Amino acid sequence: MSGFFDIPSDLQHSYLGLIGLHLREALLPVLAGLLLALPTAQLCARLRWLYPPVLGVTTVFYAIPSLAVFVILIDYTGQTELTVMIPLALYSLVVLVPAIVDGVRSVPPETLAAATAMGFGPARRWFQVQLPIAVPAILAGLRVATASSISLVSVGALIGNQGALGNLLADAQRYDRPELALNSVLTTAVLAIVCDALLVLARNLLTPWMPRGTRASAKTARRPEPSEPEGALR
């Protein structure tokens, strides 16, 4: 077990140091993507004709392999964290923009009309009405984007990016130490699970009005009328 945490000296980081760098390279792009997706999604919600081309561009970019993007960027940003984080931030848009647009569009028109009647301007209506109601959809998109980013950071090891857990995979082959590969895979999976759990907790704290658990779901589920067949609600 000692060899499992025995990090090769060429990485210049301890085990905890690698975890910290991996999280930084994974979560900062998601945060940047969220900051870019919020105004973009708001424009798409207001200008419906803009949504299909924006979604098309982000989807096409997501289809490009991350390694190819790294190779293109390396001439401009070098073997740095920025080379890894720029594509990850853009990849997150394909998940975050649709999630935010769907969340904003889910706000009932009568709710917006009531807010307008109370004197809410566009900015205040966005921050105090639309955004809070869209929180569940936004956090659902963040969960997918975060898990994807945490896994894709490891690809940066192929361009010599120091720090991410993916470098343990390369060292596992270099030093014939399969336990390093196991360490990288398990630690990455645990980080994704922990971050996902934290986002679920944040959703529960930010949306106290939503039902929790299967018992609450059962209470809110509509029972079929006597005249309806049993499968009518499926």
C-alpha positions as CSV (number, residue, x, y, z in Angstrom):
1,M,0.0,0.0,0.0
2,S,3.0,2.3,0.6
3,G,3.8,2.1,-3.1
4,F,0.3,3.2,-4.0
5,F,1.0,6.7,-2.5
6,D,4.7,6.8,-3.4
7,I,4.6,9.5,-6.0
8,P,7.7,9.6,-8.4
9,S,9.9,12.6,-7.8
10,D,9.8,13.7,-11.5
11,L,6.2,15.0,-10.8
12,Q,7.5,17.4,-8.2
13,H,4.3,17.1,-6.2
14,S,3.0,15.1,-3.3
15,Y,-0.2,13.0,-3.6
16,L,-2.2,15.8,-2.0
17,G,-0.5,18.3,-4.2
18,L,-1.5,16.4,-7.3
19,I,-5.1,16.3,-6.1
20,G,-5.1,20.1,-5.5
21,L,-3.7,20.8,-9.0
22,H,-6.1,18.4,-10.6
23,L,-9.1,20.1,-9.0
24,R,-7.8,23.5,-10.0
25,E,-7.3,22.5,-13.6
26,A,-10.8,20.9,-13.6
27,L,-13.0,23.3,-11.7
28,L,-11.7,26.7,-12.8
29,P,-12.7,25.9,-16.5
30,V,-16.2,24.9,-15.3
31,L,-16.5,28.2,-13.4
32,A,-15.3,30.1,-16.4
33,G,-17.7,28.2,-18.6
34,L,-20.6,29.1,-16.2
35,L,-19.7,32.8,-16.2
36,L,-19.7,32.7,-20.0
37,A,-22.8,30.5,-20.3
38,L,-25.0,32.7,-18.1
39,P,-25.1,35.8,-20.4
40,T,-25.1,33.6,-23.5
41,A,-28.1,31.6,-22.3
42,Q,-29.9,34.7,-21.4
43,L,-29.5,36.1,-24.9
44,C,-30.6,32.7,-26.3
45,A,-33.7,32.8,-24.1
46,R,-34.6,36.3,-25.2
47,L,-33.6,35.8,-28.9
48,R,-34.9,32.4,-29.8
49,W,-33.4,32.5,-33.3
50,L,-29.9,32.7,-31.7
51,Y,-30.2,29.5,-29.7
52,P,-29.9,26.9,-32.6
53,P,-26.6,28.4,-34.0
54,V,-25.1,28.8,-30.6
55,L,-25.9,25.2,-29.7
56,G,-24.6,24.1,-33.1
57,V,-21.3,25.8,-32.6
58,T,-20.8,24.4,-29.1
59,T,-21.7,20.9,-30.2
60,V,-19.3,21.0,-33.1
61,F,-16.5,22.2,-30.9
62,Y,-17.3,19.4,-28.4
63,A,-16.9,16.9,-31.1
64,I,-13.3,17.9,-31.7
65,P,-11.0,15.6,-29.7
66,S,-9.4,17.3,-26.7
67,L,-5.9,16.2,-27.7
68,A,-6.2,17.9,-31.1
69,V,-7.2,21.2,-29.4
70,F,-4.2,20.8,-27.0
71,V,-1.8,20.4,-29.9
72,I,-3.2,23.5,-31.6
73,L,-3.1,25.7,-28.4
74,I,0.4,24.5,-27.4
75,D,2.0,26.8,-29.9
76,Y,0.4,29.8,-28.3
77,T,0.1,28.9,-24.6
78,G,2.9,26.3,-24.3
79,Q,2.9,23.3,-21.9
80,T,0.9,25.1,-19.3
81,E,-2.3,24.7,-17.4
82,L,-3.9,27.2,-19.7
83,T,-3.6,24.9,-22.6
84,V,-5.7,22.3,-20.8
85,M,-8.2,24.7,-19.2
86,I,-9.2,26.7,-22.3
87,P,-10.7,23.6,-24.1
88,L,-12.4,22.4,-20.9
89,A,-14.1,25.7,-20.4
90,L,-15.4,25.7,-24.0
91,Y,-16.5,22.0,-23.6
92,S,-18.6,22.9,-20.6
93,L,-20.7,25.3,-22.7
94,V,-22.3,22.5,-24.6
95,V,-23.8,21.3,-21.3
96,L,-24.3,24.6,-19.4
97,V,-25.9,26.7,-22.1
98,P,-28.9,24.3,-22.8
99,A,-29.3,23.7,-19.1
100,I,-29.6,27.4,-18.3
101,V,-31.8,28.1,-21.3
102,D,-34.2,25.2,-20.3
103,G,-34.2,26.5,-16.7
104,V,-35.0,30.1,-17.7
105,R,-37.7,29.0,-20.1
106,S,-39.3,26.8,-17.4
107,V,-40.3,29.9,-15.4
108,P,-44.1,30.3,-15.8
109,P,-45.3,33.3,-17.8
110,E,-47.6,34.3,-15.0
111,T,-44.7,34.5,-12.6
112,L,-42.8,36.9,-14.9
113,A,-46.0,38.9,-15.3
114,A,-46.5,39.1,-11.5
115,A,-42.8,40.2,-11.1
116,T,-43.3,42.9,-13.8
117,A,-46.5,44.1,-12.2
118,M,-44.6,44.5,-8.9
119,G,-42.1,46.8,-10.6
120,F,-39.3,44.4,-11.3
121,G,-37.0,45.6,-14.1
122,P,-35.3,43.1,-16.5
123,A,-32.1,42.8,-14.4
124,R,-34.0,42.4,-11.1
125,R,-36.4,39.9,-12.7
126,W,-33.5,37.9,-14.0
127,F,-31.6,37.7,-10.7
128,Q,-34.5,37.4,-8.2
129,V,-37.1,35.4,-10.2
130,Q,-35.7,33.6,-13.3
131,L,-32.3,32.6,-12.0
132,P,-33.5,31.1,-8.6
133,I,-36.2,29.1,-10.4
134,A,-33.6,27.9,-12.9
135,V,-31.2,26.7,-10.2
136,P,-32.1,23.0,-10.4
137,A,-31.5,22.9,-14.1
138,I,-28.3,24.9,-13.8
139,L,-26.9,22.6,-11.1
140,A,-27.9,19.6,-13.1
141,G,-25.7,20.9,-16.0
142,L,-22.9,21.7,-13.6
143,R,-22.9,18.2,-12.3
144,V,-22.3,16.8,-15.8
145,A,-19.8,19.5,-16.7
146,T,-17.8,19.0,-13.5
147,A,-17.6,15.2,-13.8
148,S,-16.6,15.5,-17.5
149,S,-13.9,18.2,-16.7
150,I,-12.4,16.1,-13.9
151,S,-12.0,13.1,-16.2
152,L,-10.7,15.1,-19.2
153,V,-7.9,16.9,-17.2
154,S,-5.9,13.6,-17.3
155,V,-5.5,13.9,-21.0
156,G,-3.3,16.9,-20.4
157,A,-0.5,14.5,-19.4
158,L,-0.1,13.6,-23.0
159,I,1.3,17.1,-23.7
160,G,3.6,17.1,-20.7
161,N,1.4,19.2,-18.4
162,Q,2.7,18.7,-14.9
163,G,0.4,18.4,-11.9
164,A,-2.7,16.5,-13.0
165,L,-3.4,13.0,-11.8
166,G,-3.1,11.8,-15.4
167,N,0.7,12.0,-15.1
168,L,0.5,9.0,-12.8
169,L,-0.7,7.0,-15.8
170,A,2.4,7.9,-17.8
171,D,4.6,7.1,-14.9
172,A,2.9,3.8,-14.3
173,Q,4.1,2.7,-17.7
174,R,7.5,4.4,-17.5
175,Y,8.5,2.8,-14.2
176,D,6.4,-0.4,-14.6
177,R,4.3,0.5,-11.6
178,P,0.6,-0.5,-12.2
179,E,-0.4,0.7,-8.8
180,L,0.2,4.3,-10.0
181,A,-2.4,3.8,-12.7
182,L,-4.8,2.4,-10.2
183,N,-4.2,5.4,-8.0
184,S,-4.9,7.8,-10.8
185,V,-8.2,6.1,-11.8
186,L,-9.5,5.6,-8.3
187,T,-8.6,9.1,-7.1
188,T,-10.1,10.7,-10.2
189,A,-13.4,8.7,-9.7
190,V,-13.5,9.7,-6.0
191,L,-13.0,13.4,-6.8
192,A,-15.8,13.2,-9.3
193,I,-18.1,11.6,-6.8
194,V,-17.3,14.0,-4.0
195,C,-17.8,17.1,-6.3
196,D,-21.1,15.7,-7.5
197,A,-22.2,15.1,-3.9
198,L,-21.3,18.7,-3.0
199,L,-23.3,20.0,-6.0
200,V,-26.3,17.9,-4.9
201,L,-26.0,19.4,-1.4
202,A,-25.8,22.9,-2.9
203,R,-29.0,22.2,-4.9
204,N,-30.8,21.0,-1.7
205,L,-29.7,24.2,0.2
206,L,-30.6,26.5,-2.7
207,T,-34.0,24.9,-3.5
208,P,-35.7,24.2,-0.1
209,W,-39.1,24.2,-1.8
210,M,-38.3,21.1,-3.9
211,P,-39.4,17.6,-2.7
212,R,-36.6,15.4,-1.3
213,G,-36.2,11.7,-1.6
214,T,-38.5,8.9,-2.8
215,R,-41.0,9.5,0.0
216,A,-41.5,13.1,-1.0
217,S,-41.7,12.1,-4.7
218,A,-44.4,9.5,-3.8
219,K,-46.4,12.2,-2.0
220,T,-46.3,14.6,-5.0
221,A,-47.0,11.9,-7.6
222,R,-50.6,12.0,-9.0
223,R,-52.6,8.9,-8.6
224,P,-54.6,7.6,-11.6
225,E,-58.3,8.2,-11.6
226,P,-60.5,5.2,-11.3
227,S,-61.5,5.5,-14.9
228,E,-57.9,5.5,-16.1
229,P,-55.9,2.4,-16.9
230,E,-53.0,1.5,-14.5
231,G,-50.4,2.4,-17.2
232,A,-51.9,5.8,-18.0
233,L,-49.2,7.7,-16.0
234,R,-46.2,5.9,-17.4
